[in-house]
């Protein structure tokens, strides 16, 4: 039986010369957060094909877990 999880999709702008997906610290943060919620959610990260934006989708069985995860990712991107 399909059971939908709460989710949030955000677009975070970045400077083209500071691509987060090419930054080892950023990718390790995503891997760490993904493994932390692996049993009850997921994080999908991809670059837009048309603008300097990272699209982040977070799903979790507990909607209260989404905001702190997103905040950590936003902080990591803003500190690049």
Secondary structure, DSSP 4 states (H G I P E B T S, - for coil): ---PPEEEEEEEE--GGG-GGG-HHHHHHHHHHHHHTTTTEEEEEEE-SSSSEEEEEEEESSTHHHHHHHHHHHHHHHT-
